[in-house]
């Protein structure tokens, strides 16, 4: 009996306000790019807009997701993002601490004030609500970053740009708004477990019953991860750009895949946690695991 062919599940992705972030990034002088990278890793390279072809690549990847195996299943190989992959791409270490979990606690005005180099009065007066969560409008953070740049307060400039990237790119929720979850994640400085939790939870949740819809994760990071495993030379690269992604991916075999990102060569990988035979994950939206 021939297998029943299933229609593609239709997914959509966040369209963040890239132009504002790019304007903010120009505030960082060449002398302070290194300071930003040392403090916040390589998150600046996540500030880019996905092209239609990029989105097509991710959309095609999602069609191969297997909810039981918690990974993408291709004819000759399996792929699934690991915390170590994301840590390598962003240049951010995985900290040995309790992962972030969303709460309904009141915002820590003092903590936010210290993290963003803003007075408690300004923090308290500028927190607004959007999507039932408090946070800052991106325009407010942009204005404050410009003020501090004029004063030469570069740690403040870097912090304000970094938290804007957290809320707009890494943990998107509302357009042009940095919510309290993103702010708390920024303050905790351990985003990798939550980023992985978000991607698995969102894909798994939207794939359930093949309903599709909005993927609530950092799509730019998922794209970078996926591209890192694909061949960078040879026939795969030379294929005409009109060849669709499904055809290109179905033609690959295990020997064609770059099995570790360059930054992950020789490293150990977390494959279980305590008495669990897998890795429990807590994302902003919910909990899941990968195997």
N, C-alpha and C positions, 0 to 999 in steps of 0.2 A: 504494500500500500504506500502511495506517495504521501510524504508529510504535508500537512496543511500549511500553506504559506500565510504568515500573519502580516497585516499591514503595519507600516511604521507607526510608532508612537510619536506624537508631536510634542516637542518640548520647546520652552521659551527660556530666555536668559535675561538677567538684569542688564539694563543699559545705563551704566553710571555716568555721572557728570564729569567726564574726563577733562574738558577744557578748563574748568576751574582748578582742578588738581594740577594740571600742567602749568598754569599760571603761578600757582603757589610754589611749585618745585623750582621755578626760575629764580625764586628768592634766595635759594641756597647758592652761595658763591662757591667757585671751584675749591677754595681753601677749606670749605666746611662739608664737602661731600663725604670725605672720609669719616668725619665725626658722625654724620648721619648714619652711615653704613655701620660704624662700630656700635652705635647705640641701638639701631633698629633693624639691622640686617639689610637684605637686598630687596626690600618691599617697593622701592622706587621703580623697579623694572616690571612691576605688576600694573603700572599705570599706562595702559594702552587700550585702545578700542578694538574689539574683535571684528575682523572683516567678515563679510558674508561667507567666504570660504572657510575661515576659522570656525565660525558657528556651524557650518555644514560638517566639519570634521568632528566636532563635539557631538552634534546631533546624531551622526552616524555611529560614533563610539557608544552612545547610550543605548542604541538598539541591540547591542551585544551583551547588555547587562543580564546576569543571571542572579535572581534574588536568593536562591538557595545557596549558591556558592559564594555570594557577596563579591563577585568580580565580573570582569568582561570576558566572555568566552568566545574565542575565535577557533577556526577549524583545527589549528595546530598548536595553539598556545593560549595561556590565560594571562590577563593583566589586571592589576588592582593597585591603586595608590597606597603607599605605605607612609607612615609618619616620617620615616627616614628620608624618603624621596622628597617630601615637602620641605623638610628641614634643610636638605641639601640645596634645593632650588632657592630658598629664601635666605640661606645663610643664618638661620636661627636655631639655636640648640633647643632640644627637648628637655625641659627642666623636670627634676624629680620632685614634683609637688602635686597636690590635689588639683585635678583639672578644673577648669572653669565650669560653673553651672549657673544657669539663669535663676535669679531670685526676684522677689517683689520688694526687696529692701529699699529704703529711701536712699537716694544718691549720697555718696560720701563726699560732701562738699569740700572738706579739708583735703582729702586724698586727691580729688580732681584738681583742686587749686595747686597743690604741690607738683602734680604730674604735668600740668599744662602751663605752669608759671603764670597763672592768673590769680587775681585776688579772690578770696572767698565771696566777697560781695558781687563781683562781676560774674563769677560762676553761678551763684544762686539766682541772680537776676536774669541770666541769659539762658538758663535751662528752659526749654520749651517742650511741648508734648506733640508727638506725631505718631500715628499708628498705635496709640495707647501706651507709648513708652516715652519717658523724658530723654532729652538729648540736646544737641546743638545743631542749629542750621549750619550748613556748609559755608554760607556767606559770612556768618559771624566768625567762624574759625579763620576764614581767609582774611577778613579785616584785621583780626588780632595778629595774625602772622605778619602782615604788612607793617603793622605798628611796631612790632618787635624787631623786624628787619631794619627799619629806619633807625632804631635805637642801638642796633648791633647786638641784640640779645639772641645769639645764635642757637643756644640750647632751647630757648622758648620757640624759636622759629621751627626748629627740627621737630620738637614735640607736637606742635600744632599741625604740621604737615603730616607727621606720622599718624596721629589719631584720625586725621581726615581720611587717610588711605585705609586705615582699619575699618572705618564706618562706611566708606563708599565702595571700596574694592574687595577687601578681605572678608568682611562680614556685612554684606549689603542687606538692607531691610527696606528703608524708605529712601526715595530719590532725594539727593542733595541734603541728606540728614544723617547725622552721626548719633545713633541711639546709645542708651546707657550700657547695653550689653557690649557694644564695640568699645566703649570707653573703659569699661571694667577689664575687658580683655587686653586692651592697650596697657593698662596699669599693671596687670598681672605679669606681663612679659612672657607668656607661655602659650602662644597662639596655635602651635602646630597640632596638638591633640584635638582642639576644637575645630580647626580647619578640616581635618580628616573626618571628624564626626559629622560635620555639616555636609560634606560631599556624599558620604555613604548614606546618611539618613535621608537627604533630599532626593537622591537618585532612587533609593529603595522605595521611599514613600510614594513618589510620583510614578514609579514603574508598577506599583501594586495595582493589579487588575488592569494594567496597561492603559492607565488613564492619562498619563502625560501631564503637561502643564509647566508651571514656572519652577525652575531649578534654583533653590535658595542656597547657593554656595559661591565661592570665588571661582567663577568660570575661567578667568584668565589663568589662574594657577592650575586648574585641571587641564587646560589646553597646553600649558608649558610642560606639565608632567607627561601628557600623552605624546607630544612631539619629541620628548627626550628619549623615548623608547623606539621611535621609528627610524629606519635607515636614513643616513644623511648623505649617502652616495650610492651610485649604481643605478640599476634599472628603475627602482622605485622612484627615485628623484627625477629621472629623465622622462617619466611618463608625462604625456601631454596634460596640461592643466584642465582640459575639458573632461578627463576621465574622473568619474565620480569617486567619492571616498570609499563607498562600499566595495567597488571593484578593486580599488587599490589595496584595501585591507585584506580582502579575501585571498589575494594573491600572495600574501606574506606567509612565511613559515617560521618556525621557532628559531632557526639558524639566522634569520634576517634581523631579529630583534636585538637591540642593545640592552642587555639584561640588567645592567645597573647604570644609573646616572653616574657621570664621572666623579661626582663628589661622594658617591656611596661605595666606591670600590674599596674592598677590604674591611668594611664596617660590619658590626653585628646588627641584627635586626630584631625588633621586639615581635615575637610571634605568639606570646601568651602572657597572661597576667595572673599571678598568684595561683589559685586553684582552678582558674578558668583555662580551658584548652584553646581559647582564642583571645582577642584583644577587645575588651569593652571600650566603647567610645561614647562621649557625651558631647553633643553638638549644641548649638544655640536653640535649635528647634526640637531636639529630642535625642533619645539614646538608641544605640545600635552596636554592632560589633563587626570586626572583620576577622576572617579565618586565616 
